[in-house]
Amino acid sequence: MCRIFGITFKNRVFIASGVFGFGLKYKKVSNRVGAIFTKGITLEPRKGNAPPRVFETAGGLINWVGLENPGVEKFCKDILPKMKKLRTKIFVNVAGSEVIHYERIVERIGGQVDGFELNISCPNVKKGGVAFGQDPKIAASVVARARTKTKLPLIVKLTPNFCDPLRIAKACIGAGADGISLINTLYGMVYDIKKKKPLITGGLSGPAIKPFALYCVNRLRGLDVPIIGMGGIMTGQDAYEFLLAGASAVAIGSAILRDPYAPLEIIKELKKYPPPPSSPFKGED
Ligand SMILES: Cc1cc2nc3c(=O)[nH]c(=O)nc-3n(C[C@H](O)[C@H](O)[C@H](O)COP(=O)(O)O)c2cc1C
């Protein structure tokens, strides 16, 4: 057990946004992780991008799912009541193409969940997403406005795509963020050599990005808020490295696409390691 943001979690292994839907299919897994971060929720439903949406590459995958989701209304009416029966903490990943969308989604969901993860780092949408997370002023305004709508923990999910996540993190914390999660996927491209044009431009994830993700988490260590580290975590040792680098918890992403039970193995393996020398972390009780 651990306490972060004033919340008691079963363990420090969470499920990253977008790889497990709403955690309703593999309930045995959902009920044993510390928290689930939902698929990104937007104000209106989104169909997402045309296939192919996922492409395997050396050491990882590139996706351009494009934030397919039912929209906040359907999420609240049909999905959230089922999610609330899970024995884990629920964080809603909030996405928007306008700054105002974030606060409206947070306001609509209200106190029904354990917290929010503001996704200002999605590389697969035409408007908003990563563009908000590359600019400290816009990032801060997304946080400040969402802050006025909730007292629940507000985590901001950052990108290191063509920007310094430390600079953006400081702006978000200044605007009232309770925590930072990183990294979202990195820009990536797959080329179709027959057609001589890109087949997919999307987000790279998986083991290929782990060293960079670890570097980014370590770069943010020492900030005054808890960090949720992710990017290419496949094993308990990977997770432990992120905790050593300064993360208070880790989130499992692409590993789940290969094996939905991967988080359970990671939880088991992590128990073999002693607590990181720096724990308890800042922002923890
Ligand atoms: C298919 C897919 C869909 C994703 N959807 C979201 C999303 O909706 N919101 C979000 O913030 N991150 C999303 N992500 C990013 C992951 O949550 C995670 O930050 C990233 O994949 C890095 O972790 P990993 O290398 O362990 O996968 C998605 C990733 C994948 C592979």
Ligand as a Chemical Component Dictionary entry (heavy atoms), coordinates in Angstrom:
data_LIG
# 
_chem_comp.id                   LIG 
_chem_comp.type                 NON-POLYMER 
_chem_comp.pdbx_formal_charge   0 
_chem_comp.three_letter_code    LIG 
# 
loop_
_chem_comp_atom.comp_id 
_chem_comp_atom.atom_id 
_chem_comp_atom.alt_atom_id 
_chem_comp_atom.type_symbol 
_chem_comp_atom.charge 
_chem_comp_atom.model_Cartn_x 
_chem_comp_atom.model_Cartn_y 
_chem_comp_atom.model_Cartn_z 
_chem_comp_atom.pdbx_ordinal 
LIG C1  C1  C 0 -2.773 2.344  -28.362 1  
LIG C2  C2  C 0 -2.427 3.455  -27.403 2  
LIG C3  C3  C 0 -3.403 4.383  -27.031 3  
LIG C4  C4  C 0 -3.094 5.406  -26.136 4  
LIG N1  N1  N 0 -4.066 6.300  -25.777 5  
LIG C5  C5  C 0 -3.776 7.285  -24.871 6  
LIG C6  C6  C 0 -4.796 8.198  -24.428 7  
LIG O1  O1  O 0 -5.975 8.091  -24.782 8  
LIG N2  N2  N 0 -4.429 9.179  -23.557 9  
LIG C7  C7  C 0 -3.121 9.314  -23.103 10 
LIG O2  O2  O 0 -2.833 10.225 -22.319 11 
LIG N3  N3  N 0 -2.159 8.440  -23.479 12 
LIG C8  C8  C 0 -2.455 7.446  -24.349 13 
LIG N4  N4  N 0 -1.470 6.560  -24.726 14 
LIG C9  C9  C 0 -0.104 6.711  -24.186 15 
LIG C10 C10 C 0 0.160  5.758  -23.028 16 
LIG O3  O3  O 0 -0.720 6.010  -21.936 17 
LIG C11 C11 C 0 1.633  5.884  -22.531 18 
LIG O4  O4  O 0 1.854  7.190  -22.063 19 
LIG C12 C12 C 0 2.647  5.602  -23.638 20 
LIG O5  O5  O 0 2.215  4.555  -24.479 21 
LIG C13 C13 C 0 4.023  5.259  -23.063 22 
LIG O6  O6  O 0 3.985  4.094  -22.265 23 
LIG P1  P1  P 0 4.318  2.613  -22.861 24 
LIG O7  O7  O 0 5.616  2.737  -23.629 25 
LIG O8  O8  O 0 4.427  1.734  -21.664 26 
LIG O9  O9  O 0 3.191  2.241  -23.766 27 
LIG C14 C14 C 0 -1.761 5.523  -25.611 28 
LIG C15 C15 C 0 -0.796 4.580  -25.987 29 
LIG C16 C16 C 0 -1.113 3.542  -26.858 30 
LIG C17 C17 C 0 -0.040 2.542  -27.223 31 
# 
loop_
_chem_comp_bond.comp_id 
_chem_comp_bond.atom_id_1 
_chem_comp_bond.atom_id_2 
_chem_comp_bond.value_order 
_chem_comp_bond.pdbx_ordinal 
LIG C1  C2  SING 1  
LIG C2  C3  SING 2  
LIG C2  C16 DOUB 3  
LIG C3  C4  DOUB 4  
LIG C4  N1  SING 5  
LIG C4  C14 SING 6  
LIG N1  C5  DOUB 7  
LIG C5  C6  SING 8  
LIG C5  C8  SING 9  
LIG C6  O1  DOUB 10 
LIG C6  N2  SING 11 
LIG N2  C7  SING 12 
LIG C7  O2  DOUB 13 
LIG C7  N3  SING 14 
LIG N3  C8  DOUB 15 
LIG C8  N4  SING 16 
LIG N4  C9  SING 17 
LIG N4  C14 SING 18 
LIG C9  C10 SING 19 
LIG C10 O3  SING 20 
LIG C10 C11 SING 21 
LIG C11 O4  SING 22 
LIG C11 C12 SING 23 
LIG C12 O5  SING 24 
LIG C12 C13 SING 25 
LIG C13 O6  SING 26 
LIG O6  P1  SING 27 
LIG P1  O7  DOUB 28 
LIG P1  O8  SING 29 
LIG P1  O9  SING 30 
LIG C14 C15 DOUB 31 
LIG C15 C16 SING 32 
LIG C16 C17 SING 33 
# 
